[in-house]
């Protein structure tokens, strides 16, 4: 009687493990990325960092200016 309850749990566990293994294994990517793509990614990351730093500085300036 106890094995009838654990059977669906074992099946669900096995299917979940199989799905995890299938999602974790890489598949062949038939794609092409030209050399300019890497430069664009670096430029976007650099701009996001500088923009975030600017807005963070403005936010901190507003907080400390109100306290004075």
LINWOBEL-V44255 format. One line per field, one symbol per residue. phi: phi as a letter, one per 20 degrees, with the letter a starting at -180 (. if undefined). A space follows every 50 residues. Layout:
phi = ???
This chain:
phi = .ffffefffffffffffffffffeefdfdecccfffffffffffffffff ffffffffffffffffff
